[in-house]
Amino acid sequence: MVHQQVKNRLKISPEEFLEGYRYIEEAMNQSDSYEDALHHILKYFDRKLTGTYSAIMIVDEKKEFIQECISNGLTEEFKKAFFGMLIDKGIGSSATSIRTGKVTFTENISNDLRGDVFSDIPDLLKLSSCRSIPIFDYRDNEVLAVFTIFSKQSHSPTNREVEIVKSFRSLLTLLITNYIQSELMRVDFPWIDKIKEPVSQADEEFKCELLKAIENKEIKPFYQPLYQMDTNQIYGFEALARWDHPQKGILPPNEFIEFAEDHHIIDLIDDLVVEQACMDIQQLKERYNQDFVLSVNISAIHITQLDFSKKLKNILMKTNFPGELLALEITETALMQQIGHVSKTIDQIKQLGVQISIDDFGTSYSSLNYLKYLSVDMIKLDRSFVRDVIDNPVDQRICKTIIQLAEDLNLKLLAEGIETKEHYEIIRNYGCKIFQGFYFSHPVKLEEIKQQVAKQLV
């Protein structure tokens, strides 16, 4: 078996990329499921890569076995033969690509594929060689799946073949991730029990408790006011998730949000908080005949889901909340490896009139790329720069620069972490007009927000 990493890459033409992108975009929009979308995309590659059968082989979370094989051209018998196969037992270039994260090539799959089940199938399909291209998980850069090209000819992969797949690897990553999270059942195999670590009983119990809390609407938004210098009044509110636990009282987000992200239920919390917050602030708006901007944090993992904009549209219609008064905060660090995935969703969100805000701006080396590639309305000056702005000349220069950048790009800028009068005066003198922090108010329940609004209207 020959393993070869392809070098001297040749990019496909812009015209060819645009053709493929339009085809894939149309397939994604018209598909009824993520699996259906993956099958449509594979049809594109089957057409572009003549004499081949394309397949997506998804690995389990620990990269120990093949979880699923998706293909249009391969027989069901062939695909099922891969199901549950241990990676360390061979399976040709796919296994090597999973282990090394490199493009690999198998010269003769009849000799390389392990097990009697493969002895006749390659001959029936007249398959000779295969190439495998890794697809990386945007969250941790681990191999999520491999795109394997089975060929009727025995030759090493050409630069062109690899580049056609790599050009659309971001879209493949997006679809495969969503397919795993929403449709692919994680299965257990009797023979793999010895190598699988048991799920923590405590984690299982906490997940059940959290799901029950979501069902009972114990996860609720608290609100921290946003103040505008020009009017010296409340400009809007940021909704912050809190768990109103029956026994433990109010739990802060650091006790359950990361767990929800790790266990793929963060979207349920996001949906619950957004809908309740829209209802609350719409009530406030009608009661005092005054518009307030509502800012809500959204997990970057959630915003990559294909149906996110549709769910958001339904929430706005259900609550009668104006889209132009809603701002979605996306944590900048969570966007670092998936900026290409969220750009399309953000464009769809913008069509609803909803604003986009980049949280913790300036803490990542990719900050300027977000302003270049995403349709952003507001950036939030991170509290880490504000905290020491009184005494730290470096933080002073950073704050000045970011505030000036927002002004030059005609973006709104909000400074968070304003905890003292000195913070407020310094940042205000730099040109910032919207503020948030303990100096003005801690996050509080809706009833207290009503009191604050009533007080300022007296």
Steps between C-alpha positions, in 0.01 A plus 500: 500500500631840407419806712564835346428854607412710200726802450524786249134583533316637196194704586186459292386797292264762649241405236514134598480583869197726442328226300557248778405744774169582330424131452579420863309803630194398299529144629518623860195725456286236331593201716263369763780377726875528551546148367306590188722807453814285533370263232436794267851632554649158430320503164697812411831333581402180318436712191823699528721200582441264209535126545469525878262434790507766771433414862496683832617284788413646839703391800388469861596761755815314609613415146479129575255375237298600194162628614337545160575472128299729271518450122279505192694259279624234742273205568316468830701185572825689450393791721371273776829312501671814634240558771665450839836397355791572733746744351803316633394196297598665175232628259763638269575863443194605702654371822835664428330828412306491829814428704735745327265772378664485155390419147582135440487249213436128481630342182314168518193486721446127441821430689460776753138491620485257791245224541333242280204731445707702254638211300239515221348849521792697346498264204125536451532879492829481307676708764875520499637780720378766742606836636394642836482869595446590868215728607584686821267593786499881524476485881818309579670440162467124544405277207121484483468288186689407186391564143602183318512476120486142373633478146475248218857588410816444697677831529602738773274799567553798273527851635180591320297219657610595848449872448144452374412333830708735717339808344168401651636347821352776719150427372557128550612564857189706568261237364676202657507670840130579486422150372681346796335732752144473373457178304774246554428260784806417703496124533676256728659181377531200736859440393609857562392520864853420615650806332219745568503694823165490680304825509527666837193431712524852637502645147198295402310613807595864449398487133161357594460768766593774254262369234224495757588857597471606136163325470375670818641836387724529804765651270402865491644826368631757744560847357793738523420852376698664220537875550534762227703812572307730262172454687641390836230234499461128448571414135412133530572179687721196472319178585719267706397140571454400862376171645230553761572171674222377738749397771821692427354837409630714213793332322736708279569393139846362575332215690303365202567678164831326421346166595206570267740578214705185560185285507337664195197651673610864494258572215207413727619756754563763232150455358339517844688814606449684170125434495445595865715811469312615189171454687628690805646799316199521267285524814732774632487680167119501492465597866723807478456580129877499455732295280780301660770300325519140619842334482519121538802269499485219246736204495712493184432125487127573487521770235662260251188284490315523171160575653615769742367799302163327455471437874591862569238623254235288673596641840470858373158428350379319812607778739425788261844638581651729231805343337678835481499522881666161546879465507666159503833486678742243367811430702800587285726220624234244410504626139871454443475170316157534341472846352414352162217298650318786670524761224207358303283464811584856604386627159168320553470649848565848363205456264281487811634841603690349793831659602825308547740581782846350549570436867848519664632690199876539487589186696575296185757545225212454250305805617536703182401205282157495663444862401619420148295188433194528725219753485546643851306787661670529838819396676538468876820627654605211721504549877860373515616826339269719709594343834851651516446801274550738795866408553612296198627706201474198269131447581445872455643489148303183415173657617565818306585305186195273509265792570650696210481195274127461571445867422695477173299194391169656608439225754338531840733434789409389850748490785430224751653454844440859613529448875606842631442867430862522384441225240196685372667839475815372326316287242246778443780750436645259239175533305287206611127567528344174623597336829432188705625393840455476874551878533150536354332174601554131563292251297155499660155350455237657278307653791803699608558611142146636493578704810817642341316599184213657696748697710675655201165605349399695811 
